[in-house]
Amino acid sequence: MEDFAHAALGRRWRHADLADLEHIRHAADQLWEDSLFAQPIQALLHAAYANASLYALRSAAHKLLNYAQQARNTWIFVRTG
């Protein structure tokens, strides 16, 4: 909390400054803008959303392949007895 207050409100902040919620919200917004994280995070979320169905399909396909391999191994074991 103190790290945030120092970064958002400056090094001379006081605990009483934390009572002004509008000022804190404004300071947090400015700190967020200065961080330049918005664009990379948005790009990351967009890529994850765009590829989510592909990852789910790939996972299901791998699971099916695993089940098929297990069934094949069981069939070979039973057949060769």
C-alpha positions, -999 to 999 in steps of 0.1 A, spaced: 0 0 0 28 24 9 45 17 -24 14 25 -43 8 57 -23 44 68 -28 41 62 -66 7 77 -70 7 105 -45 44 114 -43 70 109 -15 53 134 8 20 115 11 3 110 44 -23 85 56 -49 112 57 -44 116 19 -59 81 15 -93 93 27 -98 113 -5 -111 85 -28 -116 107 -59 -80 119 -56 -68 83 -51 -88 72 -81 -74 100 -103 -38 93 -91 -43 55 -98 -56 63 -133 -26 85 -140 -2 59 -127 -19 33 -150 -15 56 -180 21 62 -172 28 25 -169 19 19 -206 6 -15 -197 -29 -10 -212 -19 -18 -248 2 -49 -241 -24 -63 -218 -52 -56 -243 -31 -74 -270 -25 -103 -247 -62 -107 -238 -72 -103 -275 -48 -130 -285 -59 -154 -257 -96 -148 -267 -89 -153 -304 -70 -186 -298 -91 -200 -269 -112 -223 -291 -81 -236 -309 -64 -244 -276 -96 -262 -264 -98 -282 -296 -61 -291 -295 -65 -303 -259 -96 -324 -267 -77 -339 -297 -47 -348 -276 -70 -364 -250 -87 -385 -277 -54 -396 -291 -43 -406 -256 -75 -427 -251 -70 -443 -286 -34 -452 -277 -45 -467 -244 -73 -487 -261 -48 -499 -288 -23 -510 -261 -51 -529 -242 -63 -546 -274 -28 -557 -283 -22 -570 -248 -55 -590 -248 -49 -603 -283 -13 -615 -275 -24 -627 -241 
